[in-house]
Amino acid sequence: MTQESSHTMNATTAPTTGRPLLEVTDLEVSFHTQNGIVNAVRGVSFSLNAGESLAIVGESGSGKSTSATAIIDLLPGTGKVTGGSIRLDGTELVGISRAEMEAIRGSQIGYVPQDPMSNLNPVWNIGFQVMETLLANGIAKSRKEAEAKAIQVLQDAGLPDAGKRLRQYPHQFSGGMRQRALIGIGLSSQPKLLIADEPTSALDVTVQRVILDHLNTLTRELGTSVIFITHDLGLAAERAEKLVVMYRGQVVESGPSREILANPLHPYTQRLVAAAPSLASRRMQAVKSHENVAIAAPTAALDLTLIERAEQREEAATAASPIISLRDVTKQYKIRTGGFKTELFTAVDKVSFDVHPGTTTAIVGESGSGKSTIAKMVLKLEDVTAGNVLVDGTDVTAIRSAKDVLAFRRRVQPVFQDPYGTLDPLYNIAQTIAEPLVVHGVGTAKERTARVRELLDQVSLPVSTMSRYPNELSGGQRQRIAVARALALKPDVLVLDEAVSALDVLVQGQILNLLTELQSEMGLSYLFITHDLAVVRLVADSVCVMKSGQIVESATTDEVFDSPREQYTKDLLAAIPGAGIELGA
C-alpha cells in the first residue's frame, strides 16, 4: 500500500450534519487482460458531503476516471469492482442489479464525459438526445413535454436560441456548445451528485472558464455535489473544496484543496504542483515581482531555473537581428457558399512580428484566431496570399525550386500537437529520427546511427528506445521523439504548434523544461503556438496575442502578464485556471 499523506479536512469544507452524501471505502477495481488481472484501483477511500465539490487529480493511468466510473457502474471493457463499498445517501451501490443502477444513474447521479464529440451521437440531433434522457429518467411523460423541457435544459445550460438548437446536430455545434449540451443533459434530472470527467480539457481557456462558471452556478442553485476529474491542479484548487490525489491506483494525499496546494506533503503531489503550468505561471509572476510567497524547495528550484534561462536568452538576444520576420502577412481562403459561388475568408490579416535568435516568441489566442495558419506559412506548408516571411533575411515566399525548399527545411523544423499522428507506426524509433537525415542525404548509415544515439541522449531517452515502435511508447516519450527528429538536421528554428497541449501536466512540465534546456545549450529559436497563456509564461520571451486573424497585442512576456493593454488579453489571463489563487505568505 502506498503511503498516504493526509491533511486535516476542516478549513474549506462545507459544514454537514449526519452522514456524507457519498462514501467510497476501500474501493478495488480490476481488469481482465490477456496478460492476467490488472488491479487498476487499490483501496481508494473518500467521502463527499451534500452541496460539496471534490476534485480527483492525477496523471493518465492513475485510476481517477476508473474510480469515478465505478461509482455509476460504467467501467469500460472487462472492468469490475472487486472489493470495497460505494454508498450514496446510505444506499450501497456495489452489487445492486442493473435495473436498480439504471434507476439511480441519471436521476440521482449525473455524468458529464470528457469528449463531447464522441459522447453525442452524430446521427441524432441534439434535441432528440436531450429528450431521450428526460424520458428515460421519467422527467417527462410524453414527447411533447420532453421537447418543452429539453428547450429549458439547453437554456439552463447557457445555449442561446435553444428552440432552434434542438434541430441541430453535434457537428453543427462548437466544442463549447457541445460541452454545454452534455452538462445540460447531466443536470437535467437535478441529480444529487454530478461526476464531471475532464469536462473542459479540450476547450480554450476562455471557453473553459465560461463553462465552469456556468456549471458552478447550476450546481449551486440545485444543491448538487460535484466530483471533478482533472489533471490540472490549478483548476482543481480553484473549483473544488476537497482534493484527492491519485497515483498508480491509490490515494496518496487528500484534504482541503488550498491546504494541499500551499503545503503538498507527498512527493508525487509536490511534483504535480511543481509541474502545473497554471500554478508555475502564478509563482513565477510572484517571484519576478518580489512578492512574499511560500514555495516548496523542488518547485522553487525549477521556477528559478526557468527564470534564469529566460534572463540569459534576453541578454544574448538584445543586439541580434531577427532570425524570423513577418511583414504584413495575409492569408485568405476561398470558401464555397453553394453551387459554384465562393467567398474569401481572411484567416490571417496583415500580421507582422519578429523572432530573435535564441529566443522564444509565442503566438496565443483562441481556436480560429489564425495562429496555426501562421505556423504553416512560416514552415512553407501554406502559401502566403500577401506580405513577406523572412528567415535570416531570405524571403521564404519567393522560394520556388525544390532544392531551395529542401535547404530551407533544414533550417526550420516543426513539432506538431499530436505526437502519435506525426510518427509513422511502421517505422521504429531509429528509422523515425534518422528519416530527415536520409531525405537530405546527410552522413553514412553508421554516422546516422551515431547521430540518432546522440539525439536520444539529448532528449533524455535510453538507447534501447531505438528498436521500439511509436505504439510502444507513452505520449510524453513520443513527443520527445518528435523533438529529437526535429533536431536531427541541427536547425536554427523550431516551430512548435500546440506541442504540449495533448500531454498530462507532469509530462508537459518535463517537455517544457527539456525545450528550454535544449534552447540554452544549442541557441535554438522557437516559434511557440498555443492557446494556453500559462504555458507561455514558462517558456516565452515575447508574446503576440491574436484575435480573428490579427495581432491585437505584442510585447515581452513580462509586459503582457504584468500590464496587459487589451481587454481580450486581460480576459485570457483571467481565464488561466488558478490565476486568482493566492499562493500564501
C-alpha positions in Angstrom: 0.0 0.0 0.0 1.4 3.4 -1.0 2.0 5.7 2.0 -0.8 8.3 2.2 -0.2 11.9 3.2 -3.4 13.4 4.6 -4.3 16.9 5.5 -6.8 17.7 8.2 -10.1 18.3 6.4 -11.6 21.4 8.1 -10.9 24.9 6.8 -12.6 25.0 3.5 -15.1 22.1 3.7 -18.8 22.7 4.0 -20.4 22.1 7.3 -22.5 18.9 7.3 -24.9 17.1 9.5 -25.3 13.4 9.6 -23.8 11.0 7.0 -22.0 12.1 3.8 -23.8 12.0 0.6 -21.2 9.7 -1.0 -18.9 7.3 0.8 -16.3 5.4 -1.1 -14.5 2.9 1.2 -11.5 0.6 0.2 -12.6 0.5 -3.4 -10.9 -2.1 -5.6 -11.3 -2.3 -9.4 -9.7 -4.9 -11.7 -9.5 -5.5 -15.4 -9.1 -8.9 -17.1 -6.4 -8.7 -19.8 -4.5 -11.2 -22.0 -1.6 -10.9 -19.5 -3.8 -11.6 -16.5 -5.7 -9.5 -14.0 -4.6 -5.8 -13.7 -5.6 -4.1 -10.4 -6.3 -0.5 -11.6 -7.7 0.9 -8.3 -6.5 -0.3 -5.0 -8.0 0.6 -1.6 -9.4 4.0 -2.6 -11.4 5.8 0.0 -13.0 9.3 0.1 -16.3 11.0 1.1 -18.4 13.9 -0.2 -21.0 15.9 1.7 -24.2 17.3 0.2 -23.6 20.5 -1.8 -19.8 20.0 -1.7 -17.2 19.8 -4.5 -14.3 17.4 -4.7 -11.6 17.1 -7.4 -9.7 13.8 -8.1 -6.4 14.6 -9.7 -3.5 12.6 -11.2 -1.8 11.7 -14.5 -3.2 9.3 -17.1 -3.4 5.8 -15.7 -3.6 6.9 -12.1 -7.1 5.4 -11.7 -9.0 8.7 -11.3 -11.5 8.1 -14.1 -11.8 4.4 -13.3 -12.7 5.3 -9.7 -15.4 7.8 -10.9 -17.0 5.5 -13.5 -17.1 2.6 -10.9 -19.5 4.8 -8.9 -22.1 4.7 -11.7 -21.1 1.2 -12.9 -19.9 2.4 -16.3 -16.5 0.8 -16.2 -15.1 0.1 -19.7 -14.3 -3.3 -21.1 -13.7 -6.1 -18.5 -13.5 -3.6 -15.6 -15.2 -4.8 -12.5 -15.5 -3.7 -8.8 -13.8 -6.5 -6.9 -13.8 -5.0 -3.4 -14.9 -2.2 -1.1 -18.1 -0.2 -0.7 -19.8 2.7 -2.5 -22.7 4.2 -0.6 -24.9 7.0 -2.0 -27.0 8.6 0.7 -26.7 5.5 2.7 -27.6 3.1 -0.1 -25.0 0.5 -1.1 -24.3 0.6 -4.9 -21.8 -2.3 -5.2 -23.6 -5.4 -6.1 -27.0 -3.9 -6.9 -28.9 -5.1 -10.0 -28.6 -3.5 -13.4 -32.2 -2.2 -13.2 -31.5 -0.7 -9.8 -28.4 1.1 -11.1 -30.2 2.4 -14.2 -32.8 3.9 -11.9 -30.1 5.7 -9.9 -27.9 6.7 -12.9 -29.2 9.9 -14.4 -31.8 10.6 -11.8 -29.6 10.7 -8.7 -26.1 10.7 -10.3 -25.4 12.8 -13.4 -22.4 12.3 -15.6 -20.5 14.7 -17.9 -18.0 12.7 -20.0 -14.7 14.0 -21.3 -15.1 14.1 -25.1 -18.3 15.8 -26.2 -18.0 14.8 -29.8 -17.7 11.0 -29.2 -20.3 11.1 -26.5 -23.0 12.8 -28.6 -24.4 10.6 -31.3 -23.6 12.2 -34.7 -26.7 10.8 -36.4 -29.3 12.2 -33.9 -30.0 15.9 -33.4 -29.3 17.5 -30.0 -33.0 17.8 -29.1 -33.6 14.0 -29.6 -30.7 13.2 -27.3 -31.8 15.5 -24.6 -35.4 14.3 -24.9 -34.4 10.6 -24.7 -32.6 11.4 -21.4 -35.7 13.1 -19.9 -38.0 10.3 -21.0 -35.6 7.6 -19.7 -35.3 9.2 -16.3 -39.1 9.9 -16.0 -38.6 13.7 -16.0 -41.1 13.9 -18.9 -44.1 11.7 -19.6 -44.7 12.5 -23.2 -42.6 13.6 -26.2 -44.4 17.0 -26.2 -43.5 17.5 -22.6 -40.0 16.3 -23.2 -39.5 18.8 -26.0 -40.6 21.7 -23.8 -38.3 20.5 -21.0 -35.4 19.9 -23.5 -35.6 23.6 -24.5 -35.5 24.6 -20.9 -32.5 22.3 -20.3 -30.5 23.9 -23.1 -31.4 27.4 -22.0 -30.3 26.5 -18.4 -27.0 25.2 -20.0 -26.5 28.7 -21.5 -27.2 27.9 -25.1 -28.9 30.8 -27.0 -31.9 30.2 -29.3 -32.5 26.8 -27.6 -35.6 26.1 -29.6 -33.6 26.3 -32.9 -30.7 24.4 -31.4 -32.9 21.3 -30.8 -32.9 20.6 -34.5 -29.1 20.9 -34.9 -26.6 18.0 -34.9 -23.4 17.7 -32.8 -21.2 18.6 -35.8 -23.0 22.0 -36.1 -22.1 22.9 -32.5 -18.7 24.3 -31.4 -16.7 22.4 -28.7 -18.0 24.7 -26.0 -21.6 24.3 -27.2 -21.4 20.5 -27.2 -19.9 20.6 -23.7 -22.8 22.8 -22.5 -25.3 20.3 -24.0 -23.6 17.5 -22.1 -23.7 19.5 -18.9 -27.4 20.2 -19.5 -28.1 16.5 -20.1 -26.1 15.6 -16.9 -28.1 18.1 -14.8 -31.5 17.6 -16.5 -32.7 15.3 -13.7 -31.4 17.6 -10.9 -29.3 14.8 -9.5 -27.8 14.8 -6.0 -24.3 14.1 -7.4 -22.7 15.2 -10.7 -19.5 13.5 -12.0 -17.6 15.7 -14.5 -14.7 13.8 -16.1 -12.2 16.3 -17.6 -15.3 18.4 -18.7 -13.2 21.2 -20.3 -9.9 19.6 -21.2 -10.4 20.1 -25.0 -11.5 23.7 -24.7 -9.8 27.1 -24.9 -9.2 28.7 -21.5 -11.8 31.4 -22.0 -14.5 28.9 -23.1 -13.3 26.7 -20.2 -13.9 29.5 -17.7 -17.4 30.3 -19.0 -18.4 26.6 -18.9 -17.1 26.1 -15.4 -18.6 29.3 -14.1 -22.0 28.2 -15.5 -21.6 24.7 -14.1 -20.9 26.2 -10.7 -24.0 28.4 -10.9 -26.2 25.5 -11.9 -24.9 23.1 -9.2 -25.1 25.8 -6.5 -28.8 26.5 -7.4 -29.7 22.8 -7.4 -27.6 22.0 -4.3 -25.8 19.3 -6.4 -22.5 17.8 -5.1 -19.8 17.6 -7.8 -16.8 15.4 -8.4 -14.3 16.8 -10.9 -11.8 14.5 -12.6 -8.8 16.5 -13.9 -5.1 16.5 -14.3 -4.9 20.3 -13.8 -4.1 21.1 -10.1 -4.8 24.8 -10.7 -8.3 24.1 -12.0 -8.9 21.6 -9.1 -7.9 24.0 -6.4 -9.9 26.8 -7.9 -13.1 24.8 -8.4 -13.2 22.3 -5.6 -13.2 22.5 -1.9 -11.7 19.0 -1.4 -8.8 17.4 -3.3 -7.9 13.7 -3.7 -4.6 13.0 -5.3 -4.2 9.6 -7.0 -1.1 7.8 -8.1 -0.9 4.3 -9.6 -4.4 3.4 -8.4 -4.1 4.6 -4.9 -4.9 7.8 -3.0 -1.6 9.4 -1.8 -3.0 12.6 -0.4 -6.4 14.1 0.4 -7.8 17.2 2.2 -8.8 20.8 1.6 -7.7 22.0 -1.9 -5.9 25.2 -0.8 -4.1 23.5 2.1 -2.7 20.8 -0.3 -1.7 23.4 -2.8 0.1 25.5 -0.2 1.7 22.6 1.5 1.9 19.3 -0.5 3.2 16.5 1.6 3.5 13.6 -0.7 6.4 13.7 -3.2 4.0 13.0 -6.1 1.8 15.9 -5.1 4.8 18.1 -4.9 5.8 17.1 -8.4 2.2 17.9 -9.7 2.3 21.3 -8.0 5.8 22.0 -9.5 4.7 20.9 -13.0 1.3 22.5 -13.3 1.8 25.4 -15.8 -1.2 27.4 -14.4 0.4 27.3 -10.9 4.0 27.7 -12.1 2.9 30.8 -14.1 1.5 32.4 -11.0 4.6 31.5 -8.9 7.0 33.0 -11.5 4.9 36.1 -11.7 5.2 36.4 -7.9 8.9 35.7 -7.8 9.6 38.3 -10.6 7.5 41.0 -8.7 9.2 40.1 -5.4 6.0 39.0 -3.7 6.5 37.2 -0.4 5.3 33.7 -1.2 5.9 30.3 0.4 7.1 27.9 -2.3 8.3 24.3 -1.8 12.0 23.7 -2.5 11.7 21.4 -5.5 9.2 23.8 -7.0 11.3 26.9 -6.4 14.4 25.2 -7.9 12.5 24.6 -11.2 11.0 28.1 -11.3 14.3 29.8 -10.7 16.0 27.6 -13.4 13.3 28.7 -15.9 13.6 32.4 -14.9 17.5 32.2 -15.1 17.3 30.7 -18.6 14.9 33.4 -19.7 17.2 36.1 -18.4 20.2 34.5 -20.3 18.2 34.4 -23.5 17.2 38.1 -23.1 20.8 39.2 -22.6 22.0 37.2 -25.6 19.3 38.5 -28.0 19.4 42.2 -27.3 21.8 43.1 -30.1 20.9 40.4 -32.6 19.0 40.9 -35.8 15.7 38.9 -36.1 16.0 35.3 -37.5 12.3 35.3 -38.5 10.4 38.4 -39.6 6.8 38.6 -40.8 5.8 41.7 -42.7 2.1 42.4 -43.3 1.4 38.7 -43.9 -2.1 37.9 -45.0 -3.7 34.5 -45.8 -7.1 34.2 -47.5 -9.1 31.0 -48.3 -11.9 30.6 -50.9 -15.0 29.2 -49.1 -17.8 27.6 -51.1 -21.2 29.2 -50.4 -23.3 26.9 -52.6 -23.2 25.9 -56.2 -20.2 27.4 -57.9 -20.1 30.5 -55.7 -17.3 31.2 -53.3 -16.3 34.0 -51.0 -13.0 35.0 -49.5 -12.3 34.2 -45.8 -9.3 36.1 -44.3 -7.6 33.7 -41.7 -4.6 36.0 -41.1 -4.8 39.7 -41.7 -1.7 41.9 -42.1 0.4 40.2 -39.3 3.9 41.5 -38.5 6.3 40.3 -35.8 10.0 39.3 -35.3 11.7 36.3 -33.6 15.2 37.0 -32.4 17.9 34.3 -32.4 18.0 32.1 -29.3 14.6 33.3 -28.0 11.0 32.1 -27.9 8.1 34.0 -29.4 4.7 32.7 -28.5 1.6 33.3 -30.5 -1.5 32.9 -28.4 -5.2 33.1 -29.0 -8.5 31.1 -29.0 -9.2 28.4 -31.6 -9.8 30.0 -35.0 -7.6 33.1 -34.3 -5.2 32.2 -37.1 -2.2 31.2 -35.1 -1.7 27.7 -36.6 -2.1 29.2 -40.1 0.9 31.5 -39.3 2.9 28.4 -38.3 2.1 26.7 -41.6 3.1 29.8 -43.6 6.4 30.0 -41.7 7.1 26.3 -42.5 6.1 26.9 -46.1 3.2 24.4 -45.8 0.8 27.1 -46.8 1.4 29.8 -49.4 1.2 33.5 -48.4 -1.6 35.5 -50.0 0.2 38.8 -49.4 3.2 40.1 -47.4 6.6 38.5 -46.7 8.0 35.9 -44.5 11.8 36.4 -44.0 14.1 33.8 -42.4 17.5 35.2 -41.7 16.9 37.8 -44.4 15.8 35.3 -47.1 12.2 35.8 -48.3 10.6 32.4 -47.9 7.6 33.4 -50.1 10.0 33.8 -53.1 11.5 30.3 -52.8 10.3 28.1 -55.7 12.8 25.4 -56.6 12.7 22.0 -54.8 16.4 22.4 -53.9 15.9 25.7 -52.2 12.8 24.4 -50.4 14.9 21.5 -49.1 17.7 23.8 -48.0 15.1 26.0 -46.2 13.6 22.9 -44.4 17.0 22.0 -43.0 16.9 25.3 -41.0 13.3 25.4 -39.9 11.6 22.2 -38.4 8.2 21.6 -37.0 6.9 19.8 -33.8 3.2 19.3 -34.0 0.4 18.7 -31.4 -0.2 15.0 -31.9 3.0 13.0 -31.4 1.3 9.8 -32.5 -0.3 11.1 -35.6 3.1 12.6 -36.8 5.1 9.4 -36.3 4.9 6.6 -38.9 3.7 3.5 -37.0 5.6 1.3 -39.4 9.0 2.9 -38.6 10.9 2.1 -35.5 12.3 5.0 -33.5 15.8 4.8 -35.0 14.3 5.0 -38.5 11.9 7.8 -37.5 14.7 10.0 -36.1 17.0 9.2 -39.0 14.4 9.9 -41.7 15.3 13.6 -42.1 19.0 12.7 -42.4 18.1 10.1 -45.1 15.9 12.6 -47.0 18.6 15.3 -47.0 21.4 12.8 -47.8 23.3 13.6 -44.6 26.0 11.2 -43.5 26.6 7.4 -43.9 24.5 4.8 -42.3 27.0 4.5 -39.5 27.1 8.3 -39.0 23.3 8.5 -38.9 23.1 5.7 -36.3 25.6 7.7 -34.1 23.5 10.9 -34.6 20.4 9.0 -33.5 22.1 7.9 -30.3 23.3 11.4 -29.7 19.7 12.8 -30.2 18.2 10.2 -27.9 20.7 11.3 -25.2 19.7 15.0 -25.8 16.0 14.3 -25.2 16.8 12.0 -22.2 15.7 8.7 -23.6 17.7 5.4 -23.4 19.5 4.0 -26.5 17.2 0.9 -26.1 14.4 3.1 -27.4 15.9 2.8 -31.0 14.3 -0.6 -31.7 10.9 0.2 -30.3 7.8 1.5 -32.3 5.6 4.5 -31.6 2.7 2.4 -30.2 5.1 1.0 -27.5 5.8 4.5 -26.1 3.9 6.9 -23.9 2.6 10.2 -25.1 5.5 12.1 -23.5 8.1 9.7 -24.9 6.6 10.1 -28.4 6.8 13.9 -28.1 10.4 13.6 -27.1 11.0 11.5 -30.3 9.2 14.2 -32.3 11.6 16.8 -30.8 14.6 14.6 -31.5 13.6 14.1 -35.1 13.1 17.9 -35.5 16.7 18.4 -34.1 18.3 15.8 -36.4 19.3 18.3 -39.1 20.6 20.8 -36.5 18.1 23.5 -37.4 18.1 27.1 -36.3 14.3 27.3 -35.7 11.7 25.0 -34.3 8.0 25.8 -34.9 6.0 24.2 -32.1 2.3 24.1 -32.8 0.4 23.2 -29.6 3.3 20.8 -28.9 2.4 20.1 -25.3 -1.4 20.6 -25.2 -2.2 16.9 -25.6 0.1 15.9 -22.7 -0.5 15.3 -19.0 0.6 18.1 -16.7 3.7 16.2 -15.4 4.8 15.2 -18.9 4.0 18.7 -20.1 6.3 20.1 -17.5 9.1 17.7 -18.5 8.9 18.6 -22.2 8.8 22.4 -21.4 11.9 22.0 -19.2 13.6 19.9 -21.9 12.8 22.6 -24.6 14.3 25.4 -22.5 17.3 23.3 -21.7 17.9 22.5 -25.3 17.4 26.1 -26.3 20.1 27.2 -23.8 22.6 24.6 -25.0 22.0 24.9 -28.7 20.9 28.5 -29.2 17.7 27.4 -30.8 14.9 29.9 -31.7 11.3 28.8 -31.1 8.0 30.0 -32.6 5.6 28.6 -30.0 1.9 28.3 -30.9 -0.5 27.7 -28.1 -3.9 28.7 -26.6 -2.6 28.3 -23.1 -1.1 31.5 -21.6 0.1 29.6 -18.5 2.5 27.6 -20.7 3.6 30.9 -22.4 4.8 32.2 -19.0 7.1 29.3 -18.6 8.9 29.4 -22.0 8.3 32.6 -24.0 10.4 35.8 -24.1 7.8 37.7 -26.2 4.1 37.2 -26.9 1.8 38.0 -29.8 -1.8 37.8 -28.9 -4.1 37.0 -31.8 -7.8 37.5 -32.3 -9.8 37.0 -35.5 -6.7 36.8 -37.7 -5.0 39.9 -36.3 -2.4 40.6 -33.6 -4.1 42.7 -31.0 -1.2 42.9 -28.6 2.5 42.3 -28.9 5.1 42.7 -26.1 7.6 40.9 -23.8 6.1 38.2 -21.7 6.6 40.2 -18.5 4.8 43.2 -20.0 1.8 41.1 -21.2 1.4 39.4 -17.8 2.1 42.4 -15.6 0.3 45.1 -17.6 -1.8 43.8 -20.4 -3.2 46.6 -22.6 -6.1 45.0 -24.4 -9.3 43.7 -22.7 -9.0 40.5 -24.8 -5.6 39.8 -23.3 -6.9 40.5 -19.8 -9.7 38.0 -20.4 -7.2 35.3 -21.5 -5.0 35.9 -18.4 -8.0 35.9 -16.1 -9.2 32.6 -17.6 -6.0 30.7 -16.6 -7.1 28.1 -14.1 -5.7 29.0 -10.7 -4.9 32.6 -11.8 -6.9 34.0 -8.8 -5.4 31.7 -6.2 -3.3 33.3 -3.5 -0.1 31.4 -3.0 0.2 32.4 0.6 2.8 34.3 2.6 
